[in-house]
Amino acid sequence: MSQSVPSVKLLIGGEFVESRTTEWRDIVNPATQEVLARVPLATADEVNAAVAAAKEAFKTWKKTPIGARARVFLKYQQLIREHMKELAAILTAEQGKTLADAEGDIFRGLEVVEHAANIGTLQMGEYAENVAGGVDTYSVLQPLGVCAGITPFNFPAMIPLWMFPMAIATGNTFVLKPSEQDPMVTMRLAELALEAGIPKGVLNVVHGAASVVDAICDHPDIKAVSFVGSTKVGTHVYQRATLSGKRAQCMMGAKNHAIVLPDANKEQALNQLVGAAFGAAGQRCMALTVAVLVGEAQSWIPELAAKARGLKVGAGKDNLDLGPLISRAARDRVEGLIAKGVEQGAKLELDGRGVQVAGFERGNFVGPTIFSGVKPGMAIYDQEVFGPVLCLAAADTLDEAIAIINANPNGNGTAIFTQSGAAARKFQEDIDVGQVGINVPIPVPVPLFSFTGSRASKLGDLGPYGKQVVAFYTQTKTVTSRWFDDEASMGKVHTTISL
Ligand code: NAD
């Protein structure tokens, strides 16, 4: 752990403060191993102080007019656009992805900020007149109070922006716990949020790992927890947060399959598959990591491998095709899984281990890797590899391919490549996966919709952003009212008030 590098601050009550903790972690550039900064594992008192600041700020923020809340996000989206290059450079340095991917990461979050600026039309209740004679019922969507977010390392801009803008736009206050592996771009986004006009205490940021997450799950003043990360941690967060009476939404791990039918446009399908399997070094929750080749499409493996072999691996700042994995530990784990794949009998069509990048000899690089003949029971199939490893499986029919996908525990994303409308329609109807792409490899919905997930990929009913998150971050209150039309108030008798 390095003392001589800058420390990442906590954001509590509108002030960026140095943690008093004795526990710190290094933030390491994955292409070079340079230590960029150190991040604190916040103390219990610091978590409590952040929640207390958010609780205090809620008293006034919840009454702030909806137009004023919306205008903060109008300003915020402008600031993010103006700082796009600077944000992308920070993100690439600490996370490793290419600059183009980093801008994509920020842009997908920016879209949620733009949506938050429309909160006036999103947070509206309903009204029914004369539910009984002279009785009306209406509903209002009120903010919950202090909400919290826990985010993963792989999208350090987009995923925090999935959470706090919509929570705050709906009138809540927020405590964010970014990934301890790459919190620097998140902190720059927090600075810009304050510059955009988010008042003191409305957005707070604490850093840390398991104990800080547990403190958030247990804290009696936090009303709702949003989590994005692995299935193991998300399941723990869901159970712990709901046990203490909180709302929870947990978006978790994946093993996303594509089906390639022999009638697909070969060139487009293979290009899209390669981009979706190996882009961001496979560290996307929506990466396509298994392709089920149906019938004649099984003969396309050499062309697929040739395209993958042509991808350029290098430092993200040089903006090639794929950058390094987030850490040495991640690289060792992925290389270990590749070795296990060979040992368990899968055919290694392309081996990305040991790739050397001139000038970046210490980077955590793994090149594109392809296995064919992959089956359930092999570690490379059963685990989420979270690296640039594509598994190929074979099926004779579309029905067989759909059955393979539905038998996998995960249900985050999937895609089909075909020119048959009937096949695509059958796939869309029968597949049990949250995000479905038809000739679209990474079908992440725009914020007019909500992100979702099936089975082991999601816990909680309501997804991040879009309409569902407005429901998640608000309490519906219904009011049933009756006004007696007595003669005095209807102006039928003389009163002392004259207009
Ligand atoms: P992770 O689960 O290790 O970490 C996520 C968060 O949980 C981090 O903030 C981390 O500090 C915290 N955490 C880690 N260990 C913990 C523990 N034992 N107890 C409590 N908290 C703990 O995930 P990651 O490695 O940062 O991210 C990759 C994972 O996230 C992959 O599984 C990926 O599929 C998933 N992911 C899912 C989505 C989605 O929308 N479904 C999106 C992005 C990433």
Boltz pocket constraint, residues with backbone or C-beta under 6 A from the ligand:
constraints:
  - pocket:
      binder: B
      contacts: [[A, 150], [A, 151], [A, 152], [A, 153], [A, 154], [A, 155], [A, 177], [A, 178], [A, 179], [A, 180], [A, 208], [A, 209], [A, 210], [A, 211], [A, 213], [A, 214], [A, 228], [A, 229], [A, 230], [A, 231], [A, 233], [A, 234], [A, 236], [A, 251], [A, 252], [A, 253], [A, 254], [A, 284], [A, 285], [A, 384], [A, 386], [A, 412], [A, 451], [A, 452], [A, 453], [A, 457]]
      max_distance: 6.0
